[in-house]
């Protein structure tokens, strides 16, 4: 799962999180508080820049209308003399249907979304401190609330004219589970500008230190430590284990990213196949119309002396049908070109996925 930079979460369990998505829940500390601020802004525009307002509107637009709306907003910003805003608006990527539904849920249910973020903070804190009682209490809330919010997201999508398939609903649910388990995912969702569905980690992080999030910029290299006695074999073994785990995690993320790219290419290829089939169907219909017109023209020619008017009508129909056929043939050629391009993209993505999987397998074997 890709994560965004943010502040580390503080200690303590939020009462609002323990209460699920009750209205009036207090704001959790640390990262949940940062995320809650974004949720508060979902329902109001006070103090927000024109660019933020435009991007919020853009990511609240259904994916099918995203590109058109993006063009309009960028043009409006440029006309107002805000060239930098126009550039950033044009750079916005169209969200997947699942990401859009998750963004829509955040805006449509600000109170429940805030409580959900607080629940995630409390769960991560419970796992960090290995608080078995809190884990038991909050895990039951987690299952119930994720299921309820997934249903709400699907309902809001239906109200907006978008029907979510079972696969898309599963992506929405996975995104919500990622928000609970990962502070960076919570921060990403709280912006209301997800572009793709999030992938939850295999389990909640545990340990004795609070969650820490990567800084926005790489920190300056620390000063070289003074010489000290050689570390013990136990410390060296722990360090090697840590480095091996880091390499495995990097390989896993690379494999996941390659798989996501492969899924995107396959989806594009499927769209091109659908367009090609539609063009072929249109061509068949045009060919049948042309054949019918040709038969009518032939019959009119045989009865030319008695039915010149009928002949002229059939000739006009023939001309129109031939024009339709030429148009359909142009569309078919264009669709074949797009299908070929996407097929090459799928092949490239599959190769990347295999290479990433092989790299992961090699690292896993070394780690073993």
Order of alpha helices (4+ residues) and beta strands (2+ residues): alpha-alpha-alpha-alpha-alpha-alpha-alpha-alpha-alpha-alpha-alpha-alpha
